[in-house]
Every structure is written in C-alpha cells, then in structure tokens.
Amino acid sequence: MSFPYIKALTINDCYAYQNLQVDADPDGLAFKHIILTGKNGSGKSTILKSLDLNFGYLRIKGPQEKAIKNFQIFISDNPNSPNIPNWQSQLEMLSQVNPSFSTESNYFLEKNPNYILHFFDSKRHLLKEAVTTVTDNLEFEKALSGEKEIVLSTRLKQYLVNKKVAQAFDQIEQRPLDQNQNFFENFELILQTLFSDKTISLIFKRNKFDFSIKGKDGEISIEHLSDGFSSALSIFLDLMVRVDLIRQNIGDYTFEVPGIILIDEPENHLHLELQYAILPIITTFFPCIQIIAATHSPAVISSLPNAIVYDISTQKTISDWPLGCSFSELMLRHFGLENEYGPVADKIIDDVKAAVKDKDRDKLFSIFTENEKYLEGNTLKIEIENELIRMEAGKLVK
C-alpha cells in the first residue's frame, strides 16, 4: 500500500538550534519512525507542536507554503486586527519545521477521512467523563474529518458504550458479529499485552454504562487505572476509534489504516518495562502508522528496529546501534552522562581514586566500610575489593 510518510524534517528555527536536517528515508524504500532526543529546552516538544499545526493545515487548506502565504496576506491586509498577535505566533510556529513527504501532500486533502494525523501531547490520559446514554457516531465522524471541533480522547468511553450496545443488537437481530466483536477482541488483546496478562477481559457494566478490566490480580474500573496505564491506554483507544471509523467509512474492515502520529514523551508515568514495550505494541497493532516521538528515555530509543534517533543537542542521527546497547551504555554514548553511576556513587568513586593515588589502604578500607550499604550487589563494590586485594599484595596498579 502506498501512502505518504515523513521522509525528512527541516528544522528551520527551534530556539537555540537552526537549520537542522533529519533524514528518515535515506534509501527511499519505506518509512522509518523518528525518535527525537535532546536536553530539556532543546525544542523537542516545539517540533511536535509545529508538525501538528502543519497537519491541521494539510487537512483543510493545503501544504505549508500555501498556509504561510495566507498568513502573510492576512497580516499585511489587516495590520490593526486584534487577531494579529495570534496569527503571528501561529505563523512563527508553522514555519519552525518543514516536513517533507514521500508523496504529494495533496493526498491529505483528497483522502482526508482515510488517513490518521494526530498529536498525543505529554499530558494525555483517559478522561473520566460520565456516560448516561447511547449516542450515534456522527459527532465522532465529524471530528475525524475536522468538520467538528471535539477532542476524541474526551469521548472515548462514549464510543466504547456505543460499540458495546451495537454488538448487543447484532446478536439480538442475528446480524453478522464480525466488525463489533473484532473491535473488542482486538481491544482485549491490547489490554493483555499492556498488562502482561493473557487472562485479561473487558467487562461492560450495563447498568452504569461503564467498563472494568478483569485479570488474574482482580478487577479494576477503567476510571481507577494508574496514570501510567491511563496514559498508554489513551493512545491505543484513541487510535482504535480512529481506525474503526475509517474502516466503517470505506466499508472495509481488513483495511490497514495508514497515518502519522506524534507522541510527546511516550514514557510518561510508565514503568521501565512498559517504556520499552509501548512503541513496539503500537507498531504491532497499527503497522502502517509512522511514529514521531520525543523522549528522554533510553528504553524508548532502544525499542524500535525500524527507527532513526536524532539528538537535537548534538545534531547527530543514529539508527541501529542503540538496539544492541545496555541502558547504561546509552546513557554514556547518547545522553552524554560522564558515567553510569548516580551522584552518591560518583562521590565514592572520587574518594576511591584519591585513596588509590595516595596508596592509602586504610583510607580505602574506610571508604568501603562507611559506604557498604550503597555497594551491596553492584560492580562498584567489586572494584573497591579488587583495589584492596592489589594493595594487600603490594601490586598496586595506578
């Protein structure tokens, strides 16, 4: 299937950094995911917000060049308009990043309903809105096409209720169960993967129009999920709704919906194991969606084989070697830390170096005993013990 993906990003102006080029398709063969890293304040989130603004104009007005020209015309024709400051800031943000697509950008205008372009910001979570009745899906269809301004994430539970009631009527009226049943089967598979529990099932509380998740450790309402699971689930459920609506629109439930999603800090609130898993889970269930993510997590940058990692601070691109690295090696080679230890261990290391330099066995032994509670079970303890052994043997190695 041919669909547009971002093959390069030109970062025109991102505060301290200008004129950067991120090449995500050097061979011109297939899309790669893009993972942006860099120090706080380097502009990762700003880049995603600029891309999101670009996506908005692609949906309704055409490519960036046309939008910028329209902005400039409006500003020059209406210099005294009270809206100028807002228009000026949007123009500046729109111009910060220029995405290059693998196919003509008018694809987005011609096939708007059949393609996902969406931004998941760092503050995402499942909103706990009350559902009191069943509704039709017209508001969701309008939101997907950009015709109506609602945020799908605020209405995800409503969509689940609508689907569950539709599934019940399928059974009552003896209609084919495939589309609605498959939706919930796939949702349970995602839940089982996220929770690492193959017994997980989704329970519908029909008297409350609510859902709970039942597994080997018990049952919990969706409303009471931890921030980490709520953050992750908001992404998956949002994508499931978008994919489901597009498949309904074209009447093909086998269609692998393409698209581009932006995720700011996918690791937010997640345990390290789930940080490593979240992007691969997305690519497994949504194989034709390109991910552009901004992260500080070594687990995230080492999780995807089909990705390039671009560090804004160093202006360097890497692709394959993070997949074979330990997290400590990534912290040294990519994130720029001096060593893999924390501040307490750093102080111990400095004291040990001074004692070794002075050949002061008593001092070294004192460091060992005073800090033993910090050394249990780690390699630093072994290194100090080896230095003590060398000193005892009279074979100090400087």
N, C-alpha and C positions, 0 to 999 in steps of 0.2 A: 504494500500500500504506500502510495506517495502522499506525503503531507509536509507542510512547512515546519522546519525546526530552526532554532537559532544556531547558526554556524560560526558566528563571531560577534563579539561585543567591542564596540569602540567606546571607551570611557573618556569622554571629552573633558569633563571637569568634575572632579569629585573631591572638593575641598583641597587637601594637600597634594592630591595626585591628579595629573592631567595627561591626556593623550596616551592612554594605555590601550593595548590591543590584546583581547582574549580570543584565541583561535581554538574553537571547539570542533572543527571539522577539517583538519589539515589534509586528509586524504580524499575528502569529498565523497565518502562512501555511505555513511549513515550517521545519525545523530549521536552525540555524546552528551551525557549530563555534565553540568557545570557546577562546581563547588567553589565558592568564593571564601577565602580566609583573609585574615589580616588583624592587626591590632585594633583595640577599641578606638573608634573615631576615624578609622581609615575609610569609611564610606560604604561598607557592605550593604547596610540596610537602605541607604540612599540609592544605591544602584538598583536594588529590587523595586523601590518605590517609583523610580524613573521608568523602569521597564513596565510596571503596572500601568502607569499613565500612558505609555506608548500603546499598551494593549487596549486601553479604553478607546483611544482614537482609531486604532485599527478596526475596532468593532463597528464604529459608527461614522467615521469621517475619512478614513484612508490612512496612508502611511505618514511617518513623522514629518517628512518635508512639507507635505500639504498642511498638516496641523500647525507647524511653526509659521508658515506663511499666513495662515488665517489669524493666528495670534497677533502677528506683527501688523497686519492690516487693521485689525480691530483696535489695537493700541494707538496706531497712528491716526486713525479716523475718529477716535473718541478719547483724546488726551485728558479730558476733565471728568471722565466717567468714574464714579466711586468704585467700580469693579476693577479698575486698572491694577491696583496692588495685587489682587488675587490672580488676575490674568498674567501679570508679570511673573509672579512666583511659579505659576504652572508652566509658563514658557521656559523659565530657567531650569525647572526640574525635568521637563520633557527633553530639553537639549543636553542634559548631562550625559546621557548614554544613548548610543545609536546602535540598535540591534540589526544584524544582517541575517536575512532568512535564506533558507535553501531554495525556496521558490518565490514567485512573485507575491508580494504582500496583499494584492487584491483578492487572493484566496480567502482571506478572513472576511471580506465583505460579501463575497459570493456564497460562501458556505458557512456563514456565521453560526447557525444553530448546531452544526455538526462538529464543532471543534471546541476544546476547552482552553481558555486562557484565564488563569486565576492566580491570585496572590494570597498566601496564608501568612499573616503577619505573626510576630513573636508572641502576641498576647492572646492567641487563639485558645478557645476551649468550648466545650459543648454548653450552650446557654440553656438554662433550666426553665424554659417557658412552659406555662401551663397549656395543655391541650384539652379542650372541653367538648369538641365535636369533630366530625369528619368534614373535610372541605374538598372541593375539586382541586385539580392540579394546575389550573390556569395561571395562578399567581407565580408558580414555580416556572412554568414555561415562559412567561413574560420576563421573569428575572433572568433566565438563561439567555434570552435573546437581547437583553439590555433594554427592553421596552418598559420594564417596571423596576424602580429602584428599591429592591429589598435585598437584604443580605441572607443568602440561603442558609448560612450557619445558624441564624436565629430561628429558623423554622424546620430544622431537621427532624425533630421529634414529630411534628405535624405530618411530615412526609411519610415517616415510618407508620404512623397510625393509619393514614390514607391507604398505604400499601397493604397493611395487615387486614383492613376491612375489605379491600378489593380481593384479597386472597380468599377471605371467608365467602364472599359472594361467588367467586369462581367455583368453590366447592358446592355451594347451595344450588347454583344454577347449572352445575355439571359442565362448566366451560373448561377448556384446557388450562392446566395449572402452571405451565412452564414458566412464563415470564415472572409472575409474582413469587412463585415458590423458589425459583432460581435466585431471585434477588435476596431472599432471606437465607438461603443456603450459603450463598457467597458471603453474606454478612457474618454468618456464624463461623465460616472458615477464617475470615479476617480476625474475628474475636479470638478464636482458638489459637491463631498464630501470635497475636499480640500478647495474650495471657499465658502462652506456652502450656495450654491445657486443652487436650483433644476432647474433653467431655463437655466443654462449654456449650450452652444453648441459650437462645434468646427467648425470654418469657414475656408474653403480652398480658398485661393486667387490664382486661377489657372494661372493668367497672371504673377504672381510674384513667383510662386512655394513657397508660404508662408502660414502660418496659423495664425488665430487670435482666441481669446476666447471672446464670446459674452454672457453677462449675464444681470441681472436686473440693474446693475450700468453702463452699456455701453459695449464697445468693446475695446479690447487691443490686440496688436500683441504679440505673444509668445516671440519675441525678447525684448519687453519692460516690461516683468514681473519683479516684485521686486526680490531682491536677495533671499528673503525667499521662495517665490513661485517657483523661478527658481531652488533653491537647492532641494526643495521637489519634484518638477516635474521631475528633472533629475533622481531621484531614480525610480519613478514609470514608466517613459517612458522607461528607460533602462531595467527594469525587464519585461515590456510588450513586448519589442522587443525580448529579450532572450526567453521568454515563447512562443511567436509566432513562432520563428524559430525552436524551439524544437518540437512544435506541427506539423509544416509542415514536419519536418524531419521524424517523426514517422507516419504521416498521421492520427493523432487522435487529433481533436480539443476539445475533452472533457477531455483530459489528464491533471491532476493537477500536474504541473511540480514541482519536489522536488528540494531542494538545501539548501545552507548555504550562507548567505550574512553577510558581515562585514560592519558596519556603524560607522564611527568616528564622534562623536558629531552630532547626528541627529537633535538636537535643533538649529543648526546654522542658524542665520538670521530669526528664526521663532518667531511669536507672541506666548505668553504663551498658548493660546487656541490650536494652531496648534502643539506646542510642545507636548501637551498631546495627540493629535489625531494621529500623524504621524505613530507611530509603530502599533497601532490597525488598521489603514487603510491598512497598508502593509499586516498584517496577515489576514484581511478580504478578500482581493483580491488575495492573494498568500498564501493559508492556509498550504501548505506543505513546506514552506521555513522557516528554522530556522534563527533567527536573533541573531547576536552577536554584541552588540553596546557598545561604550564607551561614557560616558556622565557626565556632571556636573549638569544636570537639575533635580530638584525634580519632575517636571511634567512628564518627560520621565520615571523615575524609578517607578512612581506610576501608569503607564498607562496600563501595561500588566498583566493579571491574570496568564498567563502560563509562568512565568519567574522567574529566580533566579537573585538576585542582589549581586554582590561580590565587596566589598570595598578593594582595594589593600592596602590602607594605614593602615587599621585596621585588614586586613586579616580575615574578617567576612563575612559570607554568610547569606542573608535574602531572604525570598520568598514572603510570603503573606501579612505580616502586613503593608507594605507601601501602599497597595491599600486602606486601611481604614484610612489613615492619612491625615491631612491637610498639605499643603506645609510648613507651619511654624514648625509643629512638625517634619517633615522630616529634615528640616534644623538643628533642635536641635539634634534629635536622630541619624540621619545617617551622615549628613555632618559635624557635630561636632561644630556648632556655639554655643556660650555661651547663646545667647538668639535670639529671632526672630526679634529684632529691629536693625536699622541701627546705624552708628556712632553718628549722631546728637541726636537720641533718647537715646543712651547709656549715653551720657553726661548729658542729662536731668535726667535720672534715678539715676545716681551717685549723682547729686546735690540734688535730692529729698530725697535720703537715708540719706544724711548728715543733711539736714534740719529736717527730722523726728527724727533722733537720738538726735539732739540738742533741740528738741521740739520748733523749731523756726518757729512760724506761719507766721511771716512777711516775712521771707526768702522763705518759701514755696509758699506764695501768690505771691511774686515777681517772682519766677520761673514760676509760672502758667501764669502770665500776659505777661512776657517777651517772652515766647515761645508759646503763644496761636496759632500763625499761623502754628506751626508744629503739633499742637494737635487736630485740628479740625477733628471730625469724627473718632477718633481712641480710643482704650481702655486705652491708657496711660493717656489721659485727664480725663477719668472717675476715674482712680486710684488716681490721684492727688486731684480731687474734693472730693473723699471719705476721704482722709487723712485730708483735710481741715475741713470737717464736723466733723471728730473724734476729732480734736484739739478744734474746737468750743465747742463741747460737753464735753470737759475735759476728753475724754476717749481714749487717745492715745494708740494705740496698737503697741508696738515695734516689 
